[in-house]
Amino acid sequence: MESQEETQNLPTSSSAVHHLSSHSQSDSSYVIKCVQTILFMIAVALSLLIAIIVFSNGEDYTYTSLTELSFEVDAVSSTAYEYRDRGFRPKSLLYIVTSSSEFNNKRRSSTVHLQRDRLMALVVPVMKESIESMQKAGFEVDLYMIVSYNMTNERRAAVLEHLPEGVNLEVWSDAVPIDYDIGGRKPATADKVVQINRALARQHRFVVKDKLWDYDMFAAFEDDMLVLGDHLKHHLYVSEKLQHFRQEAPDEIDNIKLWFGEMKEKQLQRMRPGFIRVEVLLKDEPNTTQDKTDIEDNIPLDFNFSDWGYEEDQHVDPSICCNVGSNFTTASQEPSASQLMVWETGIGGLGVRELPDGSWVALLPGPRPLPGVPFDYEIGNFHSGSAGKLKNRPALSNPKFMAQSAGWLATRYEVLEMQTQICRASILPPFGEPHARDGLYMNNVEFWSGGLQLWCQRDGCSFQRIIQLDPKNFSKHLMYHTTNNKQTAITQERRVLVDNLLAQLNGVRKAAIRAKETKLKKIRPS
């Protein structure tokens, strides 16, 4: 099948004004919009009902109801699962890429992407590498680009020429919405209509809504994130595993704060596979990341996973997330475990929990109680501060530990469930209360494209992101931030080797197991 190009020239400014001034429309237009909204919600409800029926296969549930992935326990470890591609049929996927810059400027240029043509030197190689990997994993991929600038026909043709065969391309040019920037950084200009640049990150939600019935799965990411087939398959694998737990879970349990034992359905409904952005260090030197004394005085490193059946010390596998082709000008096309760095989280912001099958996961920050709102889906965890001398235990809302992933993955079913059952505020347009001004007021890039709306409790879904701690799967939760420019802007104490983070989490896991045994002796004395 030859690649096709569909160019969508959307009048962003007028559409934004249309949304923002809907209160001033005629009564008839208002009634029409209300009817359209009601019909859409009815369609969503019916689709969700069908999806629930498909999911509920009774007691003889198998891991093939939605994703048609099947997996089995790995022979090495009872907690190291692997999916098998037995009859896995390709799934339709819409890959949405949001890009704010066509050319590099001095402020945002990385030291390894100095070419001025950012679109062709960075964005296109990232998209090509991602799509090829997705196709290899069995997905039928189309690409939708949302750009802040006017992409000419010549530039669109150049992008299309580099894409793999079979990919349809749509482009939304000049996609930055306009409004009175009330609540922005320049109060003096709040009475003038301006481009709300931070809200470019909101626009992919319109695309998801418009294309909801056309694709089985959506991947919406910023333009420098390498999103691979293993990420998509692992998202489906973990989601299917959690769905199985939900079907077996009780409605209520005695203690939701425990970090082990059974979990109720509402807790599992809030769990989602998480992903962490990483970079490849430009200088593979000891003083590039956290000082050794900061690590040892904090939580010791433990690379020994022998209790899970591994005979040798285990490390992260960079080949899963960060091996790139010759089109890239990164520091290394095949980085080592000692070169992967994370900067948006650390051991101080993480806890661990045992899942119902006995496997262990790390819990990323996010959900926390709101005044006057029941927190009956709280997921108990054994915090890293309970396992060692944690110097400064951060607040739950500390943004330095949030690990925003610069994008998000979801199947159509997951989008429908989020929109109709889980999230406190709409994740799809129109963005009514508690959003203000159609979502343009205050909400930043991280809220929309960073996925924080999905993880945060206010105006969000309060999802608990999990990272599998088995070293065979841990690396599948890592995503490559290909510009590699954060390491030059972040202070040394925040630059954490991913390999060290895995080792520290392993130590916390073992401490949690010991604490569990002590707790059980108190609950059930011999």
C-alpha positions in Angstrom: 0.0 0.0 0.0 1.4 3.3 -1.0 1.7 6.1 1.6 -1.0 8.8 1.3 -1.0 12.3 2.6 -4.1 14.1 3.9 -3.4 17.7 4.8 -5.8 19.2 7.3 -5.6 23.0 7.4 -7.6 23.7 10.5 -8.5 27.3 11.3 -7.1 27.0 14.8 -7.7 30.6 15.8 -11.3 30.7 14.7 -12.1 27.3 16.2 -10.6 28.4 19.5 -12.6 31.6 19.5 -15.7 29.5 18.6 -15.2 27.4 21.7 -14.4 30.3 23.9 -17.4 32.4 22.8 -20.0 29.6 22.7 -22.0 31.4 25.4 -22.7 34.2 23.0 -24.1 32.0 20.2 -27.8 32.0 19.3 -30.2 29.8 21.2 -30.6 27.5 18.2 -26.9 26.9 17.9 -26.7 26.2 21.6 -29.5 23.6 21.4 -27.8 21.9 18.4 -24.5 21.7 20.4 -26.3 20.3 23.4 -28.0 17.6 21.2 -24.7 16.8 19.6 -23.0 16.4 23.0 -25.8 14.2 24.3 -25.6 12.0 21.2 -21.9 11.7 21.7 -22.2 10.7 25.3 -24.9 8.1 24.4 -22.5 6.6 21.8 -19.7 6.6 24.3 -21.9 4.8 26.9 -23.0 2.2 24.4 -19.4 1.5 23.3 -18.2 1.3 26.9 -21.0 -1.2 27.6 -20.0 -3.3 24.7 -16.4 -3.2 25.7 -17.3 -4.2 29.3 -19.2 -7.2 27.9 -16.3 -8.2 25.7 -14.0 -7.9 28.8 -16.3 -10.0 31.0 -15.7 -13.5 29.7 -16.8 -15.2 32.9 -14.7 -17.4 35.1 -12.8 -18.9 32.3 -11.0 -15.6 31.5 -8.0 -15.7 29.3 -5.6 -12.9 28.4 -7.0 -12.4 24.9 -10.2 -10.4 25.4 -9.0 -7.0 24.3 -5.4 -7.0 23.1 -5.2 -10.6 21.9 -1.9 -10.9 23.6 -1.2 -14.0 25.6 1.6 -14.4 28.0 2.9 -16.9 30.4 5.1 -17.2 33.5 8.8 -17.1 32.6 10.7 -20.2 33.5 13.4 -18.2 35.3 11.1 -16.3 37.7 7.6 -16.6 38.9 7.3 -12.8 38.7 9.0 -12.2 35.3 6.2 -12.4 32.7 6.8 -12.3 29.0 4.2 -11.8 26.3 4.2 -14.1 23.4 3.0 -13.1 19.9 0.7 -16.0 19.4 -1.6 -15.0 16.6 -1.3 -11.3 17.6 -3.1 -9.4 14.9 -2.0 -5.9 13.9 -3.9 -3.2 15.7 -4.7 0.2 14.2 -2.7 2.9 16.0 -2.8 6.7 15.6 0.6 8.2 16.5 0.1 11.9 17.3 3.1 14.1 17.5 3.0 17.7 18.8 5.8 20.0 17.6 6.3 23.6 18.7 9.4 24.4 16.6 10.3 23.9 13.0 13.8 25.2 13.4 16.2 25.3 16.3 16.8 28.3 18.4 19.7 28.9 20.8 17.6 28.5 23.9 16.1 25.1 23.1 18.9 23.6 21.0 20.6 20.5 22.5 24.4 20.1 22.1 23.9 17.0 19.9 21.2 18.5 17.6 22.8 21.7 16.5 21.4 21.6 12.9 19.1 24.5 12.5 16.5 22.5 10.7 14.9 20.8 13.7 12.1 19.2 11.8 14.4 17.2 9.4 17.4 16.7 11.8 15.5 15.6 14.9 11.7 15.2 14.5 11.6 13.2 11.3 14.2 10.7 12.5 12.4 10.2 15.8 9.1 9.6 14.0 10.6 7.3 11.4 12.4 5.2 14.0 9.3 5.0 16.2 6.9 4.1 13.4 9.3 1.4 12.0 9.4 -0.2 15.5 5.7 0.0 15.9 5.1 -1.6 12.5 7.6 -4.3 13.3 5.6 -5.0 16.5 2.5 -5.6 14.4 0.7 -2.3 14.5 -0.9 -0.5 11.5 0.3 3.1 12.1 -0.9 6.4 10.8 0.7 9.7 11.8 -1.0 12.9 12.8 1.3 16.0 13.3 0.2 19.0 15.3 2.5 21.9 14.6 2.6 25.5 15.8 3.9 26.8 12.5 2.6 26.8 8.9 4.0 23.6 7.3 4.4 24.2 3.6 3.5 21.7 1.0 7.2 21.2 0.2 7.9 20.5 3.8 5.0 18.1 4.1 6.3 16.3 1.1 9.8 16.0 2.6 8.3 14.5 5.8 6.2 12.1 3.9 9.2 11.0 1.8 11.0 9.8 4.9 8.1 7.9 6.5 7.8 4.1 6.2 5.5 2.6 3.6 1.9 2.4 4.4 1.7 5.4 6.8 -1.0 8.0 6.2 0.0 11.5 7.2 -2.3 14.3 8.4 -1.0 17.7 9.5 -2.7 20.4 11.6 -0.7 23.6 10.9 -0.9 26.8 12.9 -2.5 24.8 15.7 -1.8 27.2 18.6 -5.2 28.3 20.0 -5.9 32.0 20.8 -7.6 33.6 23.8 -7.4 36.4 26.3 -4.4 35.1 28.3 -6.1 35.5 31.7 -3.9 33.7 34.3 -0.9 33.8 32.0 2.6 35.1 32.8 1.9 38.6 31.5 -1.2 40.0 33.3 -0.8 43.3 31.5 -1.7 41.7 28.2 -4.7 39.8 29.6 -7.1 42.1 27.7 -5.6 41.3 24.3 -6.2 38.3 22.1 -2.9 36.4 21.9 -1.7 32.9 21.0 -1.7 30.6 24.1 1.4 28.8 23.3 1.3 26.5 26.3 -2.1 25.2 25.0 -0.6 23.7 21.8 -0.2 20.7 24.0 -4.0 20.6 24.5 -4.8 20.2 20.8 -4.1 16.5 20.5 -7.3 15.9 22.6 -9.4 17.2 19.8 -7.7 14.8 17.4 -8.3 11.8 19.8 -12.0 12.7 20.0 -12.3 13.1 16.2 -10.5 9.9 15.5 -11.8 7.9 18.5 -13.8 5.4 16.3 -11.2 5.1 13.6 -8.3 3.5 15.7 -7.9 0.9 18.4 -5.1 2.7 20.2 -3.6 6.2 20.5 0.0 7.3 21.3 0.2 11.1 21.8 3.7 12.4 22.5 6.0 15.4 22.1 8.2 15.4 19.1 11.5 14.4 20.7 10.2 11.2 22.4 11.2 7.8 21.0 8.1 5.7 21.3 8.8 2.1 20.3 6.8 -1.1 19.6 8.0 -2.6 22.9 6.4 0.3 24.7 3.0 -0.2 23.1 3.1 -4.0 23.6 4.2 -3.6 27.2 1.4 -1.1 27.9 -1.1 -3.7 26.5 0.5 -6.5 28.5 0.5 -4.7 31.8 -3.0 -3.3 31.2 -4.4 -6.7 30.4 -2.8 -8.2 33.5 -4.4 -5.5 35.7 -7.7 -6.1 34.0 -7.5 -9.7 35.0 -6.8 -8.7 38.6 -9.9 -6.4 38.5 -12.1 -9.3 37.5 -11.0 -11.4 40.4 -10.9 -8.5 43.0 -13.5 -8.0 45.8 -15.4 -4.7 46.1 -14.0 -4.0 49.5 -11.0 -5.1 51.6 -10.2 -4.5 55.3 -7.1 -2.3 54.9 -6.3 -0.4 51.7 -3.1 1.1 53.1 -1.2 -2.2 53.2 1.6 -2.6 50.6 0.8 -6.3 50.1 -2.2 -8.6 50.0 -5.4 -8.5 48.1 -6.6 -5.3 46.3 -10.1 -4.2 45.7 -11.5 -3.5 42.2 -11.5 0.3 42.6 -7.8 0.3 43.4 -6.9 -1.7 40.4 -9.1 0.4 38.2 -6.8 3.3 39.0 -3.6 1.5 38.1 -1.9 2.1 34.8 1.6 1.2 33.4 3.9 4.2 33.8 6.8 5.4 31.7 9.9 7.4 32.7 11.9 9.7 30.4 15.6 9.0 30.2 18.6 10.5 28.4 21.9 9.2 27.2 24.7 10.9 29.0 26.9 12.9 26.7 29.9 12.4 29.0 30.2 9.0 30.6 32.0 10.2 33.6 31.5 9.6 37.4 30.8 13.2 38.3 28.1 13.6 35.6 25.4 12.2 38.0 24.7 12.0 41.7 27.6 11.9 44.0 28.3 8.4 45.4 28.1 9.6 49.0 24.6 11.0 48.3 23.5 7.6 47.1 25.1 5.5 49.8 23.9 7.8 52.6 20.4 7.6 51.1 19.3 4.1 50.0 22.1 1.5 49.3 22.5 -0.1 45.9 21.5 -3.8 45.5 21.9 -5.4 42.1 21.3 -8.9 43.5 18.0 -10.4 42.3 18.8 -14.0 43.3 15.5 -14.4 45.2 13.8 -14.1 41.7 16.1 -16.8 40.2 18.8 -14.6 38.6 22.2 -16.0 39.2 24.1 -12.8 38.3 23.7 -9.2 39.2 21.0 -7.5 37.0 21.1 -4.2 35.2 18.9 -2.1 33.0 18.8 -3.0 29.3 19.4 0.2 27.2 18.8 -1.7 23.9 15.1 -1.8 24.7 14.5 2.0 24.9 17.6 3.8 23.5 19.3 2.0 20.7 18.9 4.2 17.6 19.7 4.1 13.9 22.3 6.0 11.8 19.9 8.9 11.3 20.5 10.0 14.8 23.4 12.2 15.9 23.3 11.2 19.5 26.3 10.5 21.7 25.9 6.8 21.3 23.7 4.7 19.1 24.1 1.7 21.5 24.5 3.2 25.0 25.5 1.2 28.0 23.6 0.8 31.3 26.0 3.4 32.8 24.9 6.0 30.4 21.2 6.2 31.1 20.1 9.1 33.2 16.7 10.1 34.7 16.1 13.6 36.2 12.4 13.8 36.9 12.2 11.3 39.7 14.4 9.6 42.3 14.3 7.1 45.0 13.0 9.6 47.5 9.7 10.0 45.5 9.0 6.3 45.1 7.4 3.4 47.0 6.8 -0.2 46.2 3.9 -2.6 46.4 3.2 -6.3 45.9 0.5 -7.1 43.4 -2.0 -9.9 43.9 0.1 -12.4 41.9 3.2 -11.9 44.1 5.1 -9.6 41.6 6.4 -6.2 42.8 6.1 -2.8 41.3 7.3 0.7 42.0 4.6 3.4 42.5 5.3 6.8 40.9 3.9 9.9 42.6 0.5 11.2 41.7 -2.7 10.3 43.6 -3.3 12.0 46.9 -6.5 12.9 48.9 -8.6 16.0 48.2 -10.5 17.8 50.9 -14.1 16.5 51.1 -13.5 13.8 48.4 -13.4 10.1 49.4 -10.0 8.6 48.8 -11.4 5.0 48.8 -9.1 4.0 45.9 -5.9 4.8 47.7 -3.1 2.3 47.0 -0.9 1.5 50.0 2.8 1.4 49.4 6.0 0.8 51.3 7.8 4.1 50.9 11.6 4.2 50.2 12.1 6.2 53.3 11.1 3.2 55.3 14.1 1.3 53.9 17.0 3.5 54.7 18.3 6.9 55.7 16.3 9.0 53.3 17.6 12.5 53.8 14.7 14.6 52.5 11.4 12.8 52.0 9.7 15.0 49.4 6.1 16.1 49.5 3.6 14.1 47.4 3.1 17.1 45.2 6.8 17.8 44.6 7.1 18.3 40.8 10.8 17.2 40.8 9.6 13.6 41.4 6.5 13.4 39.2 8.3 11.8 36.2 6.0 13.2 33.5 6.4 11.1 30.4 5.9 13.8 27.7 2.9 11.9 26.4 0.5 9.0 27.0 -0.8 5.8 25.6 -4.3 4.5 25.7 -6.6 2.1 23.9 -10.0 3.2 22.8 -11.6 1.3 25.6 -9.3 3.1 28.1 -10.1 6.5 26.7 -13.8 5.7 27.0 -13.5 4.5 30.6 -11.4 7.6 31.6 -14.0 9.9 30.0 -17.1 8.3 31.3 -16.2 6.6 34.6 -13.0 7.7 36.2 -11.7 11.2 35.6 -13.1 14.2 37.6 -12.8 16.5 34.6 -13.2 15.8 30.9 -10.1 14.6 29.1 -11.8 15.3 25.7 -13.3 18.5 24.4 -15.3 20.5 25.1 -13.5 21.2 28.4 -16.2 22.4 30.8 -16.0 22.7 34.6 -13.8 22.4 36.5 -11.6 23.4 33.5 -11.7 27.2 32.9 -12.0 28.9 29.6 -12.1 25.6 27.6 -9.0 24.4 29.3 -6.9 27.4 28.3 -6.7 28.9 31.7 -3.4 28.2 33.5 -3.0 24.5 32.4 0.5 24.1 31.1 2.3 21.7 28.7 2.9 19.1 31.4 -0.8 19.0 32.3 -1.9 18.2 28.7 0.9 16.4 26.8 3.0 15.4 29.9 0.1 13.3 31.0 -0.2 15.0 34.4 -4.0 15.4 34.0 -4.1 11.6 34.0 -2.0 11.2 37.2 -3.0 14.2 39.3 -6.1 14.3 41.5 -7.3 17.9 40.8 -9.1 18.1 37.5 -7.7 14.7 36.6 -8.0 11.0 36.8 -5.8 10.3 39.8 -4.2 7.2 38.2 -1.5 5.3 40.0 1.3 4.6 37.6 3.3 1.5 38.2 6.8 0.3 37.1 7.5 -3.4 37.1 10.6 -4.2 39.3 11.6 -7.4 37.6 14.7 -6.4 35.7 13.5 -8.2 32.6 10.6 -5.7 32.4 11.8 -2.6 34.2 13.6 -1.4 31.0 10.4 -1.5 29.1 9.1 1.4 31.1 11.9 3.7 30.0 11.5 6.2 27.1 14.3 8.0 25.4 14.2 11.8 25.4 16.3 12.1 22.2 17.3 15.8 22.5 19.5 14.9 25.5 19.3 18.5 26.6 18.0 18.2 30.2 21.3 16.9 31.5 23.0 20.2 30.8 20.3 22.2 32.5 19.6 20.1 35.6 21.7 20.2 38.8 24.0 17.3 39.5 22.0 16.0 42.5 18.9 15.5 40.3 20.8 13.5 37.6 20.2 9.9 38.6 21.7 6.9 36.9 18.8 4.6 36.0 20.8 1.6 36.8 21.3 2.9 40.3 17.6 3.7 40.7 16.8 0.0 39.8 19.3 -1.2 42.4 17.9 1.1 45.0 14.3 0.0 44.3 15.4 -3.6 44.6 16.7 -2.8 48.1 13.5 -1.1 49.0 11.6 -4.2 47.7 13.6 -6.5 49.9 13.0 -4.3 52.9 9.3 -4.3 52.1 9.3 -8.1 52.1 10.9 -8.2 55.5 8.4 -5.7 56.8 5.6 -7.7 55.4 6.8 -10.8 57.2 6.9 -8.9 60.5 3.5 -7.4 59.9 2.0 -10.8 59.2 3.4 -12.3 62.4 1.7 -9.5 64.3 -1.6 -10.1 62.5 -1.4 -13.9 62.6 0.8 -14.9 65.5 1.9 -18.5 65.5 
